[in-house]
Amino acid sequence: MPAKKPKQTAFTVAVSAADDGASPPATRVYVAMAADPLAAVAAVQAVAPEAAVELSGTLSDRLAARLRLRPGEVRPI
């Protein structure tokens, strides 16, 4: 019997741009479909390597389905 795929969850990750001292640091929120929180943070770090990232929560399965998120996908929201 083939191995069961791990359940994917839509994690929200806050991304703070580097502080340039001239303006307040901007914060964006990304959603990452991943099997666990560490994978979600790593996926967002790959998209925004210079920024500070922090796990901020999850989206409901219903909302993730409406957004048509695919496993491994990272998208700003």
Phi, psi and omega per residue, in radians:
M1 nan 2.312 -3.117
P2 -1.160 2.631 3.133
A3 -1.136 2.451 -3.139
K4 -1.332 2.373 3.110
K5 -1.217 2.475 3.102
P6 -1.170 2.561 3.121
K7 -1.118 2.343 3.118
Q8 -1.625 2.407 3.115
T9 -2.172 2.521 3.092
A10 -1.566 1.781 3.139
F11 -1.623 2.434 3.041
T12 -1.710 2.398 -3.081
V13 -2.286 2.176 3.096
A14 -1.454 2.349 -3.124
V15 -2.135 2.079 3.129
S16 -1.836 2.187 3.111
A17 -1.189 2.725 3.117
A18 -1.038 2.427 -3.134
D19 -1.364 2.026 3.138
D20 -1.618 -0.044 3.108
G21 1.457 -0.340 -3.084
A22 -1.551 -0.591 -3.126
S23 -2.380 2.791 3.114
P24 -1.079 2.503 -3.130
P25 -1.099 2.351 3.135
A26 -1.465 2.497 3.091
T27 -2.115 2.297 3.057
R28 -2.114 2.750 3.093
V29 -2.039 2.296 3.086
Y30 -2.009 2.697 3.005
V31 -2.016 2.376 -3.139
A32 -2.263 2.207 3.059
M33 -1.477 2.036 -3.090
A34 -2.641 2.882 -3.136
A35 -1.371 -0.451 -3.137
D36 -2.637 2.862 -3.077
P37 -1.053 -0.653 -3.125
L38 -1.134 -0.679 3.111
A39 -1.156 -0.648 3.126
A40 -1.131 -0.805 3.135
V41 -1.113 -0.725 3.119
A42 -1.095 -0.689 3.138
A43 -1.142 -0.702 3.129
V44 -1.244 -0.646 3.089
Q45 -1.073 -0.576 3.112
A46 -1.164 -0.554 3.140
V47 -1.405 -0.613 -3.094
A48 -2.245 1.270 -3.010
P49 -1.161 -0.466 -3.086
E50 -1.520 -0.154 -3.021
A51 -1.706 2.794 3.030
A52 -1.511 2.302 -3.129
V53 -2.081 2.597 -3.131
E54 -2.601 2.275 3.093
L55 -1.109 2.305 -3.103
S56 -2.102 -0.254 3.109
G57 2.798 -2.766 3.134
T58 -2.403 2.795 2.998
L59 -1.765 2.716 3.087
S60 -1.182 2.720 3.092
D61 -1.042 -0.641 -3.131
R62 -1.106 -0.798 3.130
L63 -1.174 -0.718 3.106
A64 -1.043 -0.676 3.115
A65 -1.179 -0.694 3.129
R66 -1.152 -0.556 3.102
L67 -1.405 -0.119 -3.127
R68 0.955 0.818 3.126
L69 -1.336 2.408 3.116
R70 -1.828 2.664 3.102
P71 -0.935 2.298 3.119
G72 1.503 -0.115 -3.100
E73 -1.333 2.464 3.053
V74 -2.148 2.263 -3.084
R75 -2.528 2.390 3.036
P76 -1.249 2.505 3.095
I77 -2.211 nan nan
